Amino acid sequence: MKKISMLILTMGLLFGFFEATCVYAFCPDYKIVCQDQTCRGPYSMCWSWKDFICVPCHDNNASVCNNNGGPKCVWLSNAIEDIVLAYLCRYVHIPDSYCVVCKPPPACVKGEQ
């Protein structure tokens, strides 16, 4: 019975480590787009075991737009945007009225600037 318990424990730990590694790898980067269409970022997101979702790796205050009229929207680097947007905006302290995904992406997000 001890061998079976150890095997189950080992498999569980390995699976947990693999799952955490995979989840972390899929956290998107994001950019904050200011009212004047300039971009700030990209910033990285990391997996949070507390919230069980990707959150910004560092608390980037929404004042990154400085005197450019404040944030307009957020652009996420992949399609899990609907899942993480509310948490992203909470951690970055972007006002709810601006906390939307940029559609279509501005030129600075597409890399044309």
Protein Blocks (a to p, Z undefined) as FASTA:
>chain_A
ZZmmmmmmmmmmmmmmmmmmmmmmmpccdddddfkopaeddddddddfklopacdfbdcd
fklnmmnopafbdcdfbfklmmmmmmmmmmnopafklmccdddddfklnopZZ
